[in-house]
Amino acid sequence: MADLMQILTTNPLARQLGVPQPTRLRRGRELPSGPVVLAAVGGAQGHGGVVADSLGLLGLTPQEALVDTPGTRVTETDEDGRTREVPTPYPGKIGAVVVDATAATGLDDLETMRGVLRPALKALESSGRVIVVGLEPESAGAVTAVATQQALDGITRTVGKELRKGATANLVRVDLLTDRPTTAADLASTLSFLLEGRSAYVSGDVLHVGHAAASAAPETRPFEGQIVVVTGAGRGIGASIAETFARDGALVVGIDVPAGGEALSTVVNRIGGQALQLDITAPDAGTRIAAHVAQRFGASARIHTIVHNAGITRDKLLVNTDEQRWASVLEVNLASQLRINEQLLDPDLPGGLDDNGRIVGVSSVTGLAGNRGQANYAAAKAGMIGVARAMGADPRLAERGITVNVVAPGVIATEMWGKVPLVTRTLGERMNSLQQAGRPVDVAEAIGYLADPASGAVTGQVVRVDGQLMLGA
């Protein structure tokens, strides 16, 4: 059944009345069609610095951004003969504007930000990109510098809410003033993800990039020959995760409960993967996963990535929630993951997680914002965020090059979401800056970015895949 907004937006009268028209988003490993323009704000000179070097590693030669100032404006005459001063326009549409604000230390630099963004936003193509790169505010030093860097957050989130036609705005925080500074290679995978269509449903987010001992170059098939384990792979988001990893070269082991075995087999057969029917709440689930990997791929084989996607809901108002309903959600959605992680991280376990491996969890914006009737689910999903932050800061994992992150999806058009009442579903899909639901592949692409061998400098992070949802903003 077509949803209410789809019916309305296909009506010419609805367009005249200003009913929002969801834009078809650019997806996949597709860069913007227009040029990428780069501006350096603050003490950075020209296109020097880590941001320009990182774009160069991606094979991009950015153009110099225009800057709106009173002295650069031109006079425009409207059809009634009235004149006004407007920013000098770009000669055509641009694909993305990247602002290197790592040297921004004062409020005058924020005026330069305005001057850069004003003409760029007017010229941005459909599904264009605004990417601001700044420092971690606490590392900036003086109070004014900290305030300036923190202001980038407010600017970027606001721009995300003002953009139209599927364009997105995101902020990247880097460490340049520490003894382990972020390098161009560290930053490259994040800029690649944000510029490409893989980040179609990521907007208004803040991504943090540190430093990795060794950062691989971004590849179009980054998981060639790597073993990737996906729980809850039989349908919906899990199936899309499995398919996306297989597309990018991975040897996928899909896991689901025995009751979902038929659906799981359909998915893994389609992608040439392996199926493992397993209850992840079993005390030895992690060792059984490792044993399966060692048996199927050889005694020396090890897992590159495990994606904790499996989850359940048992919704009730907290006042009506008994201990069984509470415990079942915490057990599947959180406790099982803790046990599996601990078991797979044993360096002596055949088929366990490899050095430079990746652990990625599928949390939810509910874990950030809460949701009526889902206290158990919110607790588990928030707990997953805590797991990522704690493990991401563990020096023992850092020594092995292992990263731990989560994604937090918002409204995603799955079969389960399709069962939500029509009016509720329609309203929910429009409560974000992109004014539409995301697709399972949007979640899968974000997970692929975090699992990429080139993303070793990204750990302990939460990537929201919600189109800049109003909840938990």
Steps between C-alpha positions, in 0.01 A plus 500: 500500500633844409547720803299816552785736418577315175139544395505867588831578335397351167208743483582826312279695740708375793810648341326835467406482868861438598473138616860375548636303205744230616809497281648184353831476684835429336616165636787254461862574416409797287669837545320829437476590132608860557840620620615486861596844632729551798539793735755543779375707793728659757877478496510226235641635175354412159433129469779387729447261788364159579160554335639595159753218518224254589290607202809452287530140622148448367608625159308826535630842399267748669427843363539810713177599670343839445470726806217749541615843623354846440777565248436188291125533453336572168183689416196301394189646337168321535219494245344810656819698450599500868867450579675336791847381585553123502805275547706433190350172374682185402499444122300180546387247758760370744502150643641571844654770713770393745600750766830450680432680827775329697684832535191701601573665834290818512155633425628671185560152365130424543425799277725343239299179540184695421670655200603159366169326560265767367589471128575128528157409637330685215706302246480156660368224275236244596648258756791741542726501801611751762795369703660705776824378657591637842696416812383330815394818687670411826835484318471851355656676800372850581135552588429694181654224289295235681183704448582543131555129448181413691308749286573281198257248646212747506578629151521154345183367661308812397624477143383139492150614594500775237622289208256357248504253209672221690810701593669425832732678743738332742784599732824306536713550811873421478794501742778720365642641823589174677810281493307261271347737245245398240667453162367541148487120472301477825243747368466366145245223563271740687512765227442229240194372686351845549556610140363181346141385486577248774421777751163583341308483830768646729454870570548736791744253653840545662765242411823476696826389339810430705821332394577142398842336500447412134216620279423313179396690191125496425404234244185427302506137625661546842398161640640280224557158655416622854265301724203701628244363746151654509242403762129528421587469130182328385300808409465877511803701602704186572447364149602833351814507716595153375434597138702821526803327650482232230484772233821641643682167487436345842452134582179533701386272781134574564354404836137468604285293731397153377142622452632745242716244325314499170516877460867495601581236240332707232716800584836323527439288190431817304832655605712186509541509877483253786199446727521423872179432689572605856330643805736786588389487863670162544782533755756370249365683193829680437711185507249324273525785250878472508487122460276539194744748345799274564318197362374670183799719415796320658668484839695821437195700386387786720209744502558852371162642605210392716179699467263471795169558324268242658244649735145475629234730642253430780323834527296603803478806719753455778221493758368186324835330433577184698843348555467245215415762241782720630764228517432352156581826322811571707620143445468497120586862430787555741615216728552254214721751320718550805558126529566454128747788495690364797527155344597615151765739634703208637813520281558126541150398385506343151254689281482794742527870425817593316739782581383817322151354527173685536203471736193695388169506685159604371365727772210742445406864545272360769818438698580871471155653544287234669155405376168455674429135570857389423695541823651152468597554135636849571708364788655233281569732208649766728707226659641412159619859466672465835668180381639677193629795699663285768655248262602775260708651780658169604877521439522121467269508198678804360827307518342229286351754258143393585224761478154493659216723380122507466249640258173650622230467234190717505193428289596228253255358245502135605221245492445561872471876447244435226267352762484827694162678451497713185463845656759431770738360241456794264557756773801311634665489160479878470652583840851543363684745280484271194123458548497130420577161647840348450562166336667194653794554264564839663568325830711238324714764328573675830603169653722433200670835555573419865623150413721618213870418550561868415290613800743395771503854643127487574411322823266540797258693279127517432397570141138607473325373188180699541490784248550743791200381697341752734503247786817496704645787297 
